């Protein structure tokens, strides 16, 4: 008698569960179907992430700034305090948490400039790169080593030792000239003075033509 009652109880529970599943299935049918957010494929994102081409060195950036390359757009993703203390020439301040506000999105998602993110090191700039790349934004890069590397190589370049190859002296000569261009003063016949460069007065913002966004598809209904 006990076993028969147990069987009835279990059968009743299975019937209830079946009814619940049927109701849930019916609900899924009538729910609206939303188009997923499209972006770069995960495999392509991984390939781009491990590619060294996503980085730009401090030497390359210094050369392009000195030659007033109009094709670059520097995006400083650090805090306002860091940006106010010192920023690269012409850099636009876009705090990481505000990157996808409407006022800044046009600067990042466009086809006219090479966007270069930088932070104090690579961390925040790398995060900005990954999120932007996931949305399939084009022509985006990261300043390798960030501001820490900029200070070490461009602002306070280390003089090579005598045993080093000649190309090390050539690089030092370029970096020393670059540091002078960016505001470091050198006394005659002595090592460079290690000084903090003066904050750069940010020039007039670049004129950015926003990319035309595709119209959102209407939400499709159920069956």
N, C-alpha and C positions, 0 to 999 in steps of 0.2 A: 504493500500500500504506500509506503514511504517512497519507494523508488518511482512509482507511478506519479505521485504528486510532484516529485523533483523533476521528472521529465516534462510534466505539464508546465511547471514554472519556467524551466529553461526554454521550452518552446515559446512561451509567451514573451520572454525577453528577446528572443531572436526575431519574433514578429515585430516588436516595438522598434528594434534596431533597424529592421528592414524598412519600416515605414519612415523612420528618420532619414535614412539614406535616400529614399525616393524623394522626400521633400527637399533635401539638400540638392539632389541632382536636378530637380525641377527649377530650383532657384538659380542654379548655374546657367541654365538655358536662357532664362529671361533677363539675366544680368547684362548690361551693356558691354560691348567689346571695345576696349581701348587699344589704340595703336601704341605699341611699345616705343620707348625713346630709342631712336637709331643713333648709332655712333660707330666708332672703329671696332673691328672684330678683335676679340681678346688675343688671338694669335698675333695679329699685326701689332697690337699694342705692346705685347711682350717683345717682339722683334725690335720695335722702335726704342723701347726702354733700355735694352742692352746695347744699343748701337751708340758708339762714341760720338756720332754725328749730332746727337741732341745737345751736346755741350759745346760751349764756345770758351776758349781760354782767355785769361786776362790780357795776354799779349795781343791776341787778335782783336779783342774789344778795344784796347788802348789804341791800336793802329787805326781802327775804323773811326774812333772818336776824333783822333788827331786829324785825320783826313776828312772829317766832317761828312762821313757816309750818311746820306739822307735815307737810306733804306732800313735803318735799325730803329726800333722802338723799345726803350728800356722800361721795364715794369718792376718797380721796387715793391716787394710784397712784405716788407718788414713793418715794424710798429711806427707810428707817427714820430715818436721820440727819436728813434734811430734815423729816420728819414730827415728830420729837422736838423739833426746833428751833422750829418754828412750824406750827400746823395751824389750819384754819378751824374755827369752833365746831361741835362735834358730828360732825366728820368721822371716818369709819371708815378706818383704814389698811389698804389692800389693795394690796400691791406688785404691779406689773404682771405679773411672772412667776408670781405665785400666784393670779391672778384666778379661774382656773377650778378651783381646789381645791374639794372638796366643802364645806368650811367657809365659803367666800365666795360660792359660786355662788348660794345662796338670796338673798343681798343684791342681786345684780345681775339675776337672772332672777325678777322678781316684778311684781305688778300694783298694789301699794299706794302706791308712792312715785315721785316724779320723781328718777331717779338722775342725779347730776351728777359726772362725772369731772373731776379737775383735777390738773395737774402744774405744774412751774415755768413752762413755756410751753405751747404747744398740742400738742407732738409726741407725748409718751407718752399723754396723755389722748385724742388723736385716734386713736391706734392701738387703745386700749382700746375706744373707741366703734365703730370699724370692725369689730373682731372680735366685739363684742357684737351689733352690728346684723346681721352676717352670720349669726348664730345666731337672728336674728329676735326678739331681746329688745326689750321695749317700754319707752317712757318714759325713754330715756337721752339725756343731753345732755353737753356739754363747756363748762367755764368758759372763755370766750374770753380768750385771753392768759395764762391761768393765774395763778400766784402773782405773776409779774412785773407783770402788769397790775393785780392786786389791790393791790400795794404802791404802784404809780404813781398809781392813781386813788382808792383808798379810804384807805390808810394815810398817804400823803404827797400829798394833792391839790394841784395847782398853782393858785395864785390867778390868775384871768383878768385880762387887761389892760383898761384903762379903755375902750378902743375896742370891746371885744367886746359882743355883744348881751346883753340882760338875761337870757335863758335860760341863758347861760354862768354868770352869777352865781348863778342859782337852783340850777344843778347843783353849783357849788362849795359853796354853803351846805349842800346835802344831803350832799355828800362829807365836808365838814368835820365835820358832826354825826355822820356815820357813823364817821369815824375816832375821834372821842371815844368813841363807843359801844364800839368795838373796842380801846380802851385807850391812845389817843394823848393826851398832856397838852398843853394850849395855855396859854402865859402870857398875861397881860392885854395887849391892844393891841399885839400883835406877830405876826410870821409864825409859823406852826405849827412846833413843834420836830420835826425829823425824827429820830424814834427808832424803834428796832426794837421792835415790840410784844412783850409777854410771851407765852410759849407758852400757848396756850389749853388749859385743863383740859377734856379731852374728857368730855362728859356720859355718862350711862348709855346704852348702845347701844339703838337702836330695836328694838322687837319686830317681827321680820320673819316673816311667814307664808310658808313656802316654797310655791312654785307646785307643784301636783300634776303630776308628770311622767307622760307617757304611757308605758304599758308597752311595752317593746321587743318587736317582733314576732319570733317564732321564726325561726331561720335556715332558709331554704328549701333543700331539697336539689336535686339535678340531676334529670335526666329519669328 
